[in-house]
């Protein structure tokens, strides 16, 4: 909905890129939870970093990239 409405687009455009980078930190606990579900036969291996899904790397590098962003 944010991208559809005029006010939503204005809100997204007003956020600094640095803060948008910090949002990717949420990938770390999500990937840990997915791995736990895989170990307990809840989801297939393909959805975890064991199955070549390396979203956790984006979550781990996001803080350093955001800290080094010039503005």
N, C-alpha and C positions, 0 to 999 in steps of 0.2 A: 504494500500500500504506500510505503514511503516514496517510491519512485513514480507513482502514478499521479499523486496530487501535487499541486503547485507548492503548497506549504511544505510537503514532505521533501520535495527536491531542494527547496531553499534550505531546509534543515541539514540535509546531507551535504550540500555545497558549502555550508558554513562550518562544518567540522574540519579541524586541521588534519592533514594526512597522518601526522604523528599519532593522534588518538585512534585513527582508524587502524593503524598498525598494531596498537595495543590490543585491539579486539581479537586478534589472532591468537593471543595467549590462551584463549578458551579451548583451543585445539588440544592442548596438553592433557587436561583431565578427560576430555572426550575420548582421545585415543587410548588413554589408560583404561577407561571404562570399556571401550570396545575390545581391548585386548583381554580384559578380565572376562567379558562375555564369551569371547572365543575360547578361552581356556575352560570355561564351563559349558561349552557346546551350545551357546546361545546364538551365535552368529557365525557365518563362514569365515575362513582364514583370509579370504580376499579383501575383507573389509578392514583388516588390521595392518599394521606396518610389517607384520610377518608375511603378508600377502602382497607386498610391494605398494602399499598405500602409505606414503611418507608424509602425510599431513602433519605429523608430530614435529617434523623438521621445520615446517613453517611456523609452528607455534613456539618452538625453541629459539629460532632466530629472530622472531618478531620484536622482542624487547630490545635487542642490541641494534637492530636496524632502526627502530623508532627513536632510540636514544641518540643515534648518530645522524638523524635526519636534520638538515640544516634549519628548518623552520617548522 
